[in-house]
Amino acid sequence: MDLDKPIFIITGPSASGKTSIAMEVIKSSAPITKVITTTTRTPRKGEVDDIDYHFVTRDHFETMIQKDEMFEWARFGDNYYGSQNRDVSAIFHSGKYPLWVVDVQGAEYFKKHYLIAKVFFVTPESLDVLHQRLKGRGDSSEDIIARLSIAKDEMAKADLFDYKIINRDGKLAEAVTEIVDIIKSSISR
C-alpha cells in the first residue's frame, strides 16, 4: 500500500493509560478511527468478531500474508496479530485516519517501516505512579515486578518516538487534548 497520509500510533508501558487515551481520542473531534486487529487467537468472553477483532484461522492468516494483504503483522506466542490493507484503505476512503494502540515493540516496527507514522509514547509521571496503577488493577506481585522491569526498559525508549505524552493521574483529559491537537495539526499540513 502506497501511503502519503499520516497514520497514528499510541504506545507506552502497561498501565500507562494508552488504551483509555485512545478511546477518548476516537470519541473526539479528530477524524480518527481505530484499526481493528486481525488475530488467530480464540475470542475472549464478550469479544465480538469484526468489532473487537477480526478472528481468523491460522491458515487464513498465513494465506493473507502470502497474498500481501496485511498492512502489518507479528507473531506473539502461538498466535498472529496484524491489520489488513483493506481495513486501512477503508478508513482513508471514509475521510478518516487510522489509529493503532500497540505495545512498544509494535511501535518500533511502525517507525521503522512507515515514515509517515506519528507515534505517541504515553508514560506515567514516574515508575512509582506506574507501580500504584498496577497495584490498583489487582495485578499479582510477580506480575507487577515483571511489568515494572519491562516498563523501565520501554520508558528508556520514549525519545525514539515522535511525541512523549505524560499521563498524569487525574489529568487524562489533558493528555487526550494534547494528542488530538497534534493529530489535527498533522492532518492539516
C-alpha positions in Angstrom: 0.0 0.0 0.0 1.4 3.4 -1.0 0.8 5.9 1.7 1.1 9.7 1.6 -1.1 10.5 4.5 -0.1 10.2 8.2 -1.0 7.2 10.3 -1.1 7.4 14.1 0.1 5.1 16.8 -0.3 5.2 20.6 2.1 3.2 22.6 3.5 3.0 26.1 4.1 0.6 29.0 1.4 -1.5 30.5 -0.9 0.7 32.8 0.3 3.9 31.2 -3.2 4.7 30.1 -2.7 4.3 26.4 -5.9 2.4 25.8 -8.0 4.8 27.8 -6.5 7.8 26.0 -7.0 6.2 22.6 -10.7 5.6 23.4 -11.1 9.3 24.2 -9.2 10.4 21.1 -11.5 8.3 19.0 -14.6 10.0 20.6 -13.1 13.4 20.0 -13.5 15.7 17.0 -10.3 14.4 15.4 -11.0 12.4 12.2 -9.6 9.1 13.7 -10.7 5.5 13.7 -9.1 2.6 15.5 -7.9 -0.2 13.2 -9.5 -3.5 14.0 -6.8 -6.1 14.7 -6.9 -9.4 12.9 -5.9 -12.3 15.1 -5.7 -16.1 15.2 -6.3 -16.3 18.9 -9.6 -17.5 20.4 -12.1 -14.8 21.3 -12.4 -14.0 25.0 -15.7 -13.8 26.7 -17.7 -10.8 25.5 -15.5 -10.1 22.4 -17.4 -9.7 19.1 -15.9 -10.7 15.7 -15.4 -7.7 13.4 -15.9 -5.3 16.3 -13.2 -6.1 18.8 -11.1 -8.2 16.5 -11.3 -10.0 13.2 -10.9 -13.6 14.3 -9.5 -15.9 11.6 -7.8 -19.3 11.5 -4.0 -19.6 11.3 -4.3 -20.9 7.7 -6.4 -17.9 6.7 -3.9 -15.5 8.3 -0.9 -17.2 6.6 -2.7 -17.0 3.3 -3.3 -13.3 3.8 0.4 -12.9 4.5 1.3 -14.8 1.3 -1.1 -12.7 -0.7 0.4 -9.4 0.7 -3.0 -8.5 2.2 -1.5 -7.5 5.6 -0.6 -3.9 6.3 1.5 -5.1 9.3 1.6 -8.3 11.3 3.6 -10.1 14.0 3.5 -13.4 15.8 3.3 -13.5 19.6 3.5 -16.9 21.1 1.3 -19.2 19.1 -0.9 -16.5 17.6 -0.7 -14.0 14.8 -1.8 -10.4 15.1 -2.0 -7.7 12.5 -4.0 -5.3 10.4 -5.3 -5.8 6.9 -4.7 -3.5 4.0 -8.4 -3.4 3.2 -9.2 -2.1 6.7 -6.6 0.7 6.5 -7.8 1.6 3.0 -11.4 1.7 4.1 -10.5 4.2 6.9 -8.8 6.5 4.5 -11.6 6.2 2.0 -14.1 7.2 4.7 -12.1 10.5 5.1 -10.6 9.5 8.4 -7.1 8.4 9.5 -6.1 5.1 11.1 -5.1 4.8 14.8 -3.3 1.8 16.3 -2.8 1.1 20.0 0.2 -1.2 20.2 3.0 -2.3 22.6 6.4 -0.6 22.3 7.8 -3.4 20.1 4.9 -2.8 17.7 5.5 1.0 17.7 9.2 0.4 16.8 8.0 -1.7 13.8 5.8 1.1 12.6 8.6 3.7 13.0 11.0 1.5 11.0 8.6 0.6 8.2 6.3 3.6 7.8 8.0 7.0 7.7 4.5 8.7 7.8 3.8 7.1 11.2 3.3 9.6 14.0 3.9 7.7 17.3 2.7 9.0 20.7 4.5 7.4 23.6 2.3 7.6 26.7 4.0 7.5 30.0 3.1 8.0 33.7 4.9 10.6 35.7 7.2 8.0 37.3 7.7 4.3 37.9 6.2 4.8 41.4 3.0 6.0 39.8 3.0 3.1 37.4 3.5 0.7 40.3 0.5 2.2 42.1 -1.6 1.8 38.9 -0.6 -1.8 38.5 -1.4 -2.5 42.2 -4.8 -0.7 41.7 -5.6 -3.1 38.8 -5.1 -6.0 41.1 -2.0 -7.4 39.3 -0.1 -10.0 41.3 3.2 -9.1 43.0 5.1 -11.2 40.4 3.3 -9.6 37.5 3.9 -6.1 38.9 7.7 -6.8 39.3 7.8 -8.2 35.7 5.8 -5.3 34.3 7.8 -2.7 36.1 11.0 -4.2 34.7 9.7 -4.2 31.2 8.3 -0.6 31.7 11.6 0.7 32.8 13.2 -0.6 29.6 10.3 0.7 27.5 10.4 4.2 29.1 14.1 4.4 28.2 13.0 4.3 24.6 10.5 7.1 24.8 12.8 9.5 22.9 12.8 7.2 19.9 9.2 8.2 19.1 7.7 11.5 17.8 5.8 12.7 20.9 6.1 11.9 24.6 2.8 12.3 26.4 2.8 12.3 30.2 -0.5 10.9 31.5 -0.7 12.4 35.0 -3.1 10.9 37.5 -6.4 12.6 37.3 -5.4 14.5 34.1 -6.4 12.1 31.3 -8.3 14.9 29.5 -5.0 16.9 29.2 -3.2 14.0 27.6 -6.2 13.5 25.2 -6.3 17.2 24.2 -2.6 17.2 23.6 -2.8 14.2 21.3 -5.9 15.5 19.5 -4.3 18.9 18.8 -1.2 17.2 17.4 -3.3 14.9 15.2 -5.3 17.8 13.8 -2.1 19.8 13.1 -0.5 16.8 11.4 -3.6 16.3 9.2 -3.9 19.9 8.2 -0.3 20.1 6.9 
